[in-house]
Amino acid sequence: MNASEALFLVQTDDRKGVLAATTGFFAGRNFNIIQCRQYSDLIEGKYFMRIIVDFSGIGVTRQELAREFGQFAASMQMEWTLHFRDERQKVAIMVSKTSHCLYDLLMRVAEHDLECDVPLVIGNHPELERVADRFEIPFYCVPMTSDKSEQEAKVLELLTRHRIDLVVLARYMQVLSNDFIARYPGRIINIHHAFLPAFQGSNPYVRAWERGVKMIGATAHYATAELDEGPIIEQDVERINHEHTPDDLKQIGKDIERRVLYRAVRAHLERPVLVTGRRTTVFSRRFSFG
């Protein structure tokens, strides 16, 4: 890992000179710009940038880099975040009884398709402990009780103890409280079928089959206080027809959920995602960070 590579995510009002000023900031300090991706939202009047620089041999510390860019960003009225290549995020996966997303994520971590650490899996039922055991990852069962705040307090204690950076709801079939979500703003990813707001509740694929839908899919988004209304990170769909049974739809749905959740988690880890209100700007990951 090259510890001298830094990634900046920037957003500001769209106007002339932002790109030149930003690249000039780095060029003036003799930084090597490895990659620069930008996008102007002409409808909203917003400008977004993802820029990776190499500051090796410059004699600047990470703290100095952050401070100097912070001063520049303030003068340009920019919102920004800074990340370093050798940072490795800790991810907690929360589950209920459905295993397909959990299996897929843990396999991708084991195969280094996802570059992160998973120090624990948290379930509100004990059934998926067997899956975590196969990957030698500690499993904590924190069942739901009549006092939801008590249950969430136990989960939050686990997340804090393990210094978790990202929480992934891999078919965790419980609604998180606003207080819980506020502890991890922009750091909780949820997955669900893309029928919502239609076919809510249990057996959505049976009711979708009864309705004769011609397309099914999945959506991964950041969790917010508004249920299933958070900024969308990734989606995918497949067409179906009258020959598909409800079981077929369910299996196709599982496959889509697996790949959509993986793409969303990878996007968050590689940091091509900028959030503005209820929307995201997701830069292409053809050139990954790390």
C-alpha positions in Angstrom: 0.0 0.0 0.0 1.3 3.4 -0.9 0.8 5.5 2.2 1.5 8.7 0.4 -1.6 8.6 -1.9 -4.5 10.7 -0.7 -8.0 10.9 -2.1 -10.1 14.1 -1.9 -13.9 14.2 -2.4 -15.0 17.7 -3.1 -18.4 19.4 -3.8 -19.2 23.1 -4.2 -21.3 25.4 -6.3 -20.6 25.0 -10.0 -18.6 28.0 -11.3 -15.7 28.8 -13.6 -12.2 28.2 -12.3 -12.9 25.5 -9.6 -10.9 22.8 -11.5 -8.0 25.1 -12.3 -7.8 26.4 -8.7 -7.9 22.9 -7.2 -5.4 21.4 -9.5 -3.3 24.5 -9.1 -3.3 24.0 -5.3 -1.7 20.6 -5.8 0.6 21.5 -8.6 1.9 24.5 -6.7 3.0 22.1 -3.9 4.6 19.7 -6.4 2.1 16.9 -5.8 1.6 14.4 -8.5 -2.1 14.2 -9.6 -2.7 10.5 -10.3 -6.4 10.8 -11.2 -9.0 13.5 -11.4 -12.7 12.9 -12.1 -15.2 15.8 -12.2 -18.9 16.4 -12.9 -21.0 19.5 -13.2 -24.7 19.1 -12.3 -26.1 21.9 -14.6 -29.6 21.4 -13.2 -28.7 21.8 -9.5 -25.7 24.0 -10.2 -23.3 21.8 -8.2 -19.8 20.7 -9.0 -18.2 17.4 -7.8 -14.6 16.2 -7.9 -12.8 13.1 -7.0 -9.0 13.6 -7.1 -6.1 11.4 -6.1 -2.7 12.8 -5.4 0.7 11.4 -4.5 2.5 13.5 -1.9 5.6 11.3 -1.5 8.9 13.2 -1.2 7.2 16.5 -0.5 7.9 16.5 3.2 4.3 17.2 4.3 2.5 15.3 7.0 -1.1 14.1 6.7 -2.1 16.7 9.3 -0.4 19.5 7.4 -2.0 18.3 4.1 -5.5 18.3 5.7 -4.9 21.7 7.3 -3.6 23.4 4.1 -6.3 22.0 1.9 -8.9 22.9 4.5 -7.8 26.5 4.3 -8.0 26.4 0.5 -11.4 24.7 0.6 -12.7 27.3 3.0 -11.7 30.1 0.6 -13.5 28.3 -2.2 -16.6 27.4 -0.1 -16.1 23.7 -0.7 -17.4 20.7 1.2 -14.6 18.1 1.3 -13.4 14.9 2.8 -9.9 13.4 2.8 -8.9 9.7 2.7 -5.6 7.9 2.5 -4.9 4.7 0.6 -3.6 2.7 3.5 -6.7 3.3 5.5 -8.6 0.0 6.0 -12.1 0.3 7.1 -13.8 -1.9 9.6 -17.2 -3.2 8.6 -20.0 -4.7 10.7 -22.6 -6.8 9.0 -26.0 -7.0 10.6 -28.4 -9.9 9.6 -31.6 -11.6 10.6 -32.3 -15.1 9.1 -31.6 -14.7 5.4 -28.1 -15.8 4.5 -27.4 -15.0 0.8 -26.1 -11.4 1.2 -24.0 -12.4 4.2 -22.4 -15.3 2.4 -21.6 -13.2 -0.6 -20.0 -10.3 1.3 -17.9 -12.6 3.5 -16.7 -14.5 0.4 -15.8 -11.3 -1.4 -13.8 -10.1 1.7 -12.0 -13.5 1.8 -11.2 -13.2 -1.9 -10.0 -9.6 -1.5 -12.8 -8.3 -3.8 -13.7 -6.1 -0.9 -10.7 -4.5 0.8 -11.9 -4.2 4.4 -12.0 -6.0 7.7 -15.1 -7.6 9.2 -14.5 -8.0 12.9 -18.0 -9.1 13.7 -21.4 -10.1 12.5 -24.4 -9.1 14.5 -27.7 -10.9 14.2 -31.1 -10.5 15.9 -31.6 -14.3 15.5 -29.0 -17.1 16.1 -29.5 -18.9 12.8 -26.6 -17.3 10.8 -23.9 -17.9 13.4 -23.0 -21.0 11.4 -22.2 -18.8 8.4 -19.9 -16.5 10.4 -18.2 -19.5 11.9 -17.3 -20.8 8.5 -15.3 -17.6 7.9 -14.0 -17.5 11.5 -15.7 -14.2 12.3 -17.2 -13.6 15.8 -21.0 -13.6 15.8 -23.1 -11.7 18.3 -26.7 -12.5 18.7 -28.6 -9.5 20.1 -32.3 -10.5 20.0 -35.1 -8.0 19.8 -36.9 -7.3 23.1 -39.9 -5.3 24.1 -37.5 -2.4 24.7 -36.0 -1.6 21.3 -33.8 1.1 22.7 -32.2 -1.5 25.0 -31.5 -3.8 22.1 -30.0 -1.0 20.0 -27.9 0.1 22.9 -26.2 -3.3 23.0 -25.6 -3.2 19.3 -24.1 0.3 19.5 -21.8 -0.8 22.3 -20.5 -3.6 20.0 -20.0 -1.2 17.1 -18.2 1.2 19.4 -16.0 -1.5 21.0 -14.9 -2.7 17.5 -14.4 0.8 16.2 -16.7 0.2 13.2 -16.5 2.5 10.2 -19.4 1.1 8.1 -22.5 -0.8 9.0 -24.0 -3.1 6.3 -27.6 -4.2 6.8 -27.5 -7.5 4.9 -31.2 -8.2 5.0 -31.5 -7.1 8.6 -35.2 -7.2 9.0 -35.6 -4.5 11.6 -36.2 -0.7 11.3 -33.4 1.2 13.0 -34.3 4.2 15.2 -33.4 7.7 14.2 -31.0 7.9 17.2 -29.2 4.8 15.9 -28.9 6.1 12.4 -27.7 9.5 13.7 -24.7 7.8 15.2 -23.5 6.6 11.7 -24.6 9.3 9.2 -23.8 8.2 5.7 -22.2 5.0 7.1 -25.1 2.6 7.1 -25.9 0.7 3.9 -29.2 -1.1 3.4 -30.5 -3.5 0.7 -34.0 -4.2 -0.3 -36.1 -5.3 -3.3 -36.7 -2.5 -5.8 -40.5 -2.8 -5.7 -40.8 -0.4 -2.8 -43.0 1.4 -2.0 -45.1 -1.3 -3.6 -45.2 -4.9 -2.1 -44.1 -3.9 1.4 -43.8 -6.5 4.1 -43.4 -10.3 3.8 -43.5 -12.3 0.6 -43.0 -9.4 -1.8 -42.2 -11.7 -4.7 -45.4 -13.7 -4.3 -47.4 -10.5 -4.5 -45.3 -9.3 -7.4 -46.1 -12.5 -9.3 -49.8 -12.1 -8.5 -49.6 -8.6 -9.9 -47.8 -9.9 -13.0 -44.8 -7.6 -12.9 -42.4 -7.7 -15.8 -39.3 -6.5 -14.0 -37.7 -7.1 -10.6 -34.6 -5.6 -9.0 -32.9 -4.4 -5.9 -31.8 -1.1 -4.4 -28.9 -0.3 -2.1 -28.9 3.0 -0.3 -27.7 4.9 2.8 -30.1 4.5 5.7 -31.7 7.7 6.9 -34.4 8.7 9.3 -36.9 8.3 6.4 -37.5 4.6 6.0 -36.1 3.3 2.6 -35.7 6.9 1.4 -32.0 7.4 1.7 -29.6 8.3 -1.1 -29.4 5.5 -3.6 -25.9 4.1 -4.2 -26.6 1.2 -6.6 -29.5 -0.5 -8.4 -30.0 -3.3 -10.8 -33.0 -5.0 -12.5 -33.9 -8.1 -14.6 -36.8 -8.6 -16.9 -39.1 -11.6 -16.2 -42.1 -13.1 -17.9 -45.2 -15.2 -17.3 -43.2 -18.4 -17.2 -41.4 -17.4 -14.0 -42.9 -18.9 -10.8 -42.9 -17.0 -7.4 -39.9 -19.2 -6.4 -38.1 -18.2 -9.6 -38.7 -14.5 -8.8 -37.4 -15.0 -5.3 -34.2 -16.6 -6.6 -33.6 -14.0 -9.2 -34.2 -11.4 -6.5 -31.6 -12.9 -4.3 -29.0 -12.9 -7.1 -29.7 -9.2 -7.8 -29.6 -8.3 -4.1 -26.2 -10.0 -3.8 -24.5 -8.1 -6.6 -26.2 -4.8 -5.8 -25.1 -4.8 -2.2 -21.6 -5.8 -3.1 -21.3 -3.0 -5.6 -22.7 -0.5 -3.0 -20.3 -1.6 -0.3 -17.4 -1.6 -2.7 -18.3 1.9 -3.9 -18.4 3.2 -0.3 -15.0 1.6 0.4 -13.3 2.9 -2.7 -15.0 6.3 -2.2 -16.3 7.3 -5.6 -19.6 8.4 -3.9 -20.6 11.9 -3.0 -23.9 12.6 -1.2 -25.9 15.7 -1.7 -29.3 15.7 0.1 -31.3 12.7 -1.2 -29.1 12.1 -4.2 -25.6 10.6 -4.8 -23.0 11.2 -7.4 -21.1 8.0 -8.1 -18.0 8.3 -10.2 -16.9 5.4 -12.4 -14.6 2.9 -10.6 -12.6 2.0 -13.7 -9.6 3.5 -11.8 -10.0 2.3 -8.3 -8.4 3.9 -5.2 -6.2 1.3 -3.6 
